[in-house]
Amino acid sequence: MQSPIRALLYGIAIWFVWVSLIVASAQILPTGISGSALFVSMQTVALAALVLGSTVLYLRKVGEGSFGEGVLVGLSWVGVMIALDLAHSLVMPEMVPNIGAYLIAVAPSYVVMPFITTLTMGYLERRSLEPKS
């Protein structure tokens, strides 16, 4: 990883923005909507958009990326998300009442992160290697 501190900071920023969006939307929307499958799908879409945008911003600051860089950054962001969720559950236990339920319901949504970072950085690396016409 070219810039581990920058990757860590982007991971923390993704978690903060994503959790803020979820909490704000849960407060604004009616109770029936916040528990629906559509709401969960929109959470995943918001997470994917945050990861994609953060990947592009990370690459702008770092310079070049590769498939390997994408895997490492994505996995580090997953680790940051899970660590911050668990730390948050210690401060506010009502947010994550059951670790088993968390690992089944929430943590799998983070699997999308390494795929997005790897594909984005790999695509941009391949694109930068193509001869210009």
C-alpha positions in Angstrom: 0.0 0.0 0.0 1.5 3.3 -1.1 0.0 5.4 1.7 -1.4 3.4 4.6 -2.1 6.5 6.8 -4.1 8.1 4.0 -6.0 4.8 3.4 -6.8 4.6 7.1 -8.1 8.1 7.2 -10.3 7.5 4.1 -11.7 4.4 5.8 -12.5 6.3 8.9 -14.2 9.0 6.8 -16.2 6.4 4.9 -17.5 4.9 8.2 -18.3 8.3 9.7 -20.3 9.5 6.6 -22.0 6.2 6.1 -23.1 5.9 9.7 -24.2 9.5 9.8 -26.3 9.0 6.7 -28.0 5.9 8.1 -28.7 7.5 11.5 -30.1 10.7 9.8 -32.2 8.8 7.4 -33.5 6.5 10.2 -34.5 9.6 12.1 -36.2 11.3 9.2 -38.0 8.3 7.5 -41.0 6.6 9.1 -40.3 3.4 11.1 -41.8 1.1 8.5 -39.5 2.3 5.8 -36.3 2.1 7.9 -36.7 -1.6 8.4 -37.6 -2.5 4.9 -35.5 -4.4 2.3 -35.5 -1.2 0.1 -33.9 0.8 2.9 -31.2 -1.9 3.4 -30.6 -1.9 -0.4 -30.2 1.8 -0.4 -27.7 1.6 2.5 -25.6 -0.7 0.3 -25.9 1.6 -2.7 -24.8 4.6 -0.5 -21.8 2.5 0.8 -20.8 1.6 -2.7 -21.0 5.2 -3.8 -18.9 6.3 -0.9 -16.3 3.7 -1.5 -16.1 4.5 -5.2 -15.8 8.2 -4.6 -13.2 7.6 -1.9 -11.2 5.3 -4.1 -11.0 7.9 -6.8 -10.0 10.6 -4.3 -7.4 8.2 -2.8 -5.9 7.7 -6.2 -5.8 11.4 -7.0 -3.6 11.9 -3.9 -1.5 8.8 -4.2 -0.9 8.9 -7.9 -1.1 5.3 -9.4 -3.0 2.3 -8.2 -2.9 -1.4 -9.1 -5.0 -4.5 -8.5 -2.8 -5.3 -5.5 -3.2 -1.8 -4.2 -7.0 -2.0 -4.6 -7.1 -5.3 -2.7 -5.1 -3.9 0.2 -7.0 -0.7 0.4 -10.3 -2.4 0.2 -9.4 -5.0 2.9 -8.0 -2.3 5.1 -11.3 -0.3 4.8 -13.3 -3.4 5.7 -11.1 -3.8 8.8 -11.6 -0.2 9.7 -15.4 -0.4 9.3 -15.7 -3.5 11.4 -13.3 -2.2 14.1 -15.2 1.1 14.3 -18.5 -0.7 14.4 -17.3 -2.8 17.3 -15.8 0.1 19.1 -19.0 2.0 18.6 -21.0 -0.9 20.1 -18.9 -0.6 23.3 -19.8 3.1 23.6 -23.4 2.6 22.6 -24.4 -1.1 23.3 -27.9 -0.6 22.0 -26.6 0.0 18.5 -25.1 -3.5 18.3 -27.0 -5.6 20.9 -25.9 -9.0 19.5 -22.5 -9.5 17.9 -23.7 -12.7 16.1 -26.6 -10.8 14.5 -24.1 -8.0 13.5 -21.8 -10.4 11.9 -24.7 -12.0 9.9 -26.5 -8.8 9.0 -24.2 -5.9 8.8 -20.6 -7.1 8.2 -21.4 -8.9 4.9 -22.4 -5.6 3.4 -18.7 -4.6 3.7 -17.7 -7.4 1.3 -18.5 -5.0 -1.6 -15.6 -2.7 -0.6 -12.6 -4.7 -1.8 -14.3 -5.5 -5.0 -15.0 -1.8 -5.8 -11.4 -0.7 -4.9 -9.8 -3.6 -6.8 -11.8 -3.2 -9.9 -11.5 0.6 -9.9 -7.8 0.7 -9.3 -7.2 -2.2 -11.7 -9.3 -0.6 -14.4 -7.6 2.8 -14.1 -4.1 1.1 -14.1 -5.0 -0.8 -17.2 -6.4 2.3 -18.8 -3.2 4.3 -18.0 -1.1 1.6 -19.6 -2.9 1.6 -22.9 -1.2 3.5 -25.7 -2.7 6.9 -26.5 -3.8 7.4 -30.1 
